Amino acid sequence: MVTRITAEFEGPESAEMALKKIRENVSGVYSTNFVYNRDSNKAEKLRGATIYTILPTAVTSQNYLTAVLESPASKDVIPEPSRSRKTTVFIVCDGSGTNKISSILTSMGGNNIYTPLT
């Protein structure tokens, strides 16, 4: 009997580590995959960056820039829903190792683990 198990993690890094551990330690796993909001990577890249703002030129400046402002970038520039790195993992297995898979997911920080009743 083919079984599909799902769980949620705080970020793709921890989900990937959990899936690797499952593939290495549980037999009967057909496939593993995870999905997360890839736009959240933009917020992570903003850490320690600088935002440059170019002030518009005046009509009399002969196309020269009047000033450039710098300010530290923050991930707060991107709205909260887009910053969420919540990751959902999917495991398809033969059903014989569901208890072991659930244990690994829990120990690696998985939440909302769904294992169908057998």
N, C-alpha and C positions, 0 to 999 in steps of 0.2 A: 504494500500500500504506500503510495507516494504522499508525503506530508510536507506542508509548507509552514515554516516557523518564521515569525516576524518579531522584531524588537527595535527599540529606539535607543540611540546614544546621543551624548552631548555634542560630539563632533565626528567628522569622518576618520580622523586618525585613530581614535579608540575603537571605532567600528571595524576598521580595517585590521587592527591587531586581533580583535576577537574572532573575526572570520578566518584569519590565518591560523589561529590556535585550533579552531574547530576543524578546519581542513586537515591539519596535521594529526589530530588526536581522535577523531571520530570517523568510523568507517560507515559507508552507506550514504555519504553526502554526495548528491548529484551536482548541485550548483549553489554558489553563494554570490550575492550581489548586494550593493547598497546604493541608496539615493539620498542626496542632500541638495540644499539650495546653493548652487554654485556662485550666485551673486554675493554670497557672504565672503568669498575670497577677496573681493575688492576692499571690504572693510578691514580685513586682516592685513592687507598690503599697505594701508594708510598709516599704520603704526610708525611713528618716528619720521614721517614724511613732512614736507613743507608745501603749503599752498601759495602760489604766486598770483597776485591780483594786479592786472595792468589797468591803471586809471586811464580813462579816455583822453584823447588829445584835445587841446583847445584849437579853435579855428585859426588863431594867429601863430600857432607853434610850427607851422610849415612841415606837418607830418612827423614831428618828433614826439616821442612819448614824454608825458609830463612826470610820471612817477610809477614806480613798481613797489607794491607792498608785499611783504612776506608774513605769513602766519603759520604756526604749527598746525599740521593736519591732525584730525581726530576721527576715530571711527564713528563718532556721533553725527558726522556729515550724512551718513547713510542711515535712513530710517530703521527703527528696530526690527520690523518683520523681515527686512532684507538682510539683517545681520545675523539672524538665527542660523546656527550651524547644526541644528537638529538633524540627525541622520537615521534613516530607517534601513534596517538590514533584512534581507530575505534569504532564507535557507531552504532548499528543497532536498529532502532526504527520503530514505526508504522507511522511516518510522521506527527503526530499531534503536536509534540512539537519541531519541527526543529528550529523555531525562538528562543525559550527559550534555547535550547541546544547551538545554535550559540552564544547567549548572554553570557552564562556561560563560554564557551570556550574562548571567547574574554576577558572577565573580569579576567579570571584566567591565562592569558598570552599566549593563543594559537595563532598560526600563520598559514597562508595558510589553512584556514578553507574551506573545500569543502562540500557544501550542494547541492545535485542534485536539479535541477529545477522541480517544481511540476506542 
